[in-house]
Amino acid sequence: MTVKRRDVRESALILTFERLFRDDSLAEIFEAAKETDAVIVNDDVKTLVTGILDKADEIDSIISKYSNKRAVERIPKINLAVLRLAIYEANYDERVPVNVAISEAVSLAGKYALESDVSFVNGVLGSYSRSEEALKAQ
């Protein structure tokens, strides 16, 4: 059975969010998720989550640069997980265009975050996108 990229992305978001609350190893988090069948845990999900966590410091510095209203430490954890996912895909996954990463992230924020947070996520990612596109155009 083929798993849709959207489902991979959503599972990665949930596991990335969960990791923000737990000190367990990724292996333990993946194993617990497999036992509950609440999310997909396949190689694509594992690769995405591992990539996001490996690059978290770099990604957080990008978020900090474009989040004018909140320091990274003050961003609600679900929003942080969404932002990390989007910026990881936009920066480090050549298969995902920036506009797709942003669109999917805003959609996930709409599903899991508060309504006011969707605007925040969209604003941060929009600022990021415009600046990155401007750098590429030079």
C-alpha positions in Angstrom: 0.0 0.0 0.0 1.4 3.4 -1.0 1.5 6.0 1.7 0.7 9.6 0.6 3.3 12.3 1.3 0.7 14.2 3.2 0.2 11.3 5.6 4.0 10.9 6.0 4.2 14.7 6.8 1.4 14.5 9.3 2.9 11.5 11.1 6.3 13.2 11.2 4.6 16.3 12.7 3.0 14.3 15.4 6.2 12.5 16.3 8.2 15.7 16.2 5.7 17.3 18.5 5.8 14.4 20.8 9.6 14.5 21.0 9.3 18.1 22.3 7.8 16.7 25.5 9.9 13.5 25.9 13.5 12.7 26.5 13.1 9.2 25.1 15.2 8.2 22.2 13.8 8.3 18.8 13.8 4.5 18.6 11.6 4.4 21.7 9.2 7.0 20.3 9.0 5.2 17.0 8.4 1.9 18.8 5.6 3.4 21.0 4.0 4.9 18.0 4.0 1.6 16.2 2.3 -0.1 19.1 -0.5 2.4 19.1 -1.1 2.5 15.4 -2.0 6.2 15.9 0.5 7.3 13.3 2.4 5.9 10.4 5.9 4.8 11.2 7.8 3.8 8.1 11.2 4.7 6.6 10.0 8.0 5.1 8.5 9.1 8.4 11.6 8.1 10.3 13.9 9.9 7.8 11.8 13.0 8.0 11.6 13.1 11.8 15.3 12.3 12.2 16.2 15.0 9.7 14.1 17.6 11.5 15.6 16.8 14.9 19.2 16.7 13.5 18.8 20.1 12.0 16.7 21.6 14.8 19.3 24.2 15.9 19.7 25.5 12.3 16.0 25.5 11.8 15.3 27.3 15.0 17.8 30.0 14.1 15.8 30.5 10.8 12.5 30.6 12.8 14.0 33.1 15.2 15.1 35.3 12.3 11.5 35.5 10.9 9.5 35.4 14.1 9.2 39.0 15.0 6.5 38.5 17.7 7.9 35.6 19.7 11.2 34.1 20.7 11.5 30.4 19.7 11.3 29.4 23.3 7.9 31.1 23.6 6.3 29.6 20.5 3.7 27.0 21.3 5.1 23.6 20.8 2.7 22.6 18.1 3.5 25.7 16.1 7.2 25.0 16.6 6.8 21.5 15.3 4.9 22.8 12.2 7.5 25.5 11.5 10.4 23.0 11.9 8.7 20.6 9.5 8.1 23.2 6.9 11.5 24.8 7.0 13.2 21.4 7.0 11.3 20.4 3.9 11.9 23.7 2.2 15.6 23.8 3.0 16.7 20.2 3.1 14.3 18.1 0.9 14.9 18.8 -2.7 11.7 17.0 -3.7 9.5 19.5 -1.8 9.1 23.0 -3.3 9.0 25.9 -0.8 5.4 26.8 -1.6 4.3 23.2 -1.1 6.1 23.0 2.3 4.4 26.2 3.4 1.0 25.3 2.1 1.1 21.9 3.8 2.4 23.4 7.1 -0.4 26.0 7.2 -2.9 23.2 6.5 -1.5 21.2 9.4 -1.5 24.2 11.6 -5.2 24.7 10.8 -5.8 21.1 11.9 -3.8 21.0 15.1 -3.2 24.6 16.3 -5.4 27.4 17.4 -6.9 29.6 14.7 -4.8 32.6 15.8 -1.7 30.5 15.5 -2.4 29.6 11.8 -1.8 33.3 11.0 1.4 33.3 13.0 2.7 30.2 11.2 1.7 31.6 7.8 3.4 34.9 8.6 6.7 33.4 9.7 6.8 31.0 6.7 5.7 33.8 4.3 8.5 36.1 5.5 11.0 33.2 5.2 9.8 32.3 1.7 10.0 35.9 0.4 13.5 36.4 1.8 14.8 33.0 0.5 13.3 33.7 -2.9 14.9 37.1 -2.9 18.3 35.6 -2.1 17.9 33.0 -4.9 17.0 35.8 -7.4 20.3 37.7 -6.8 
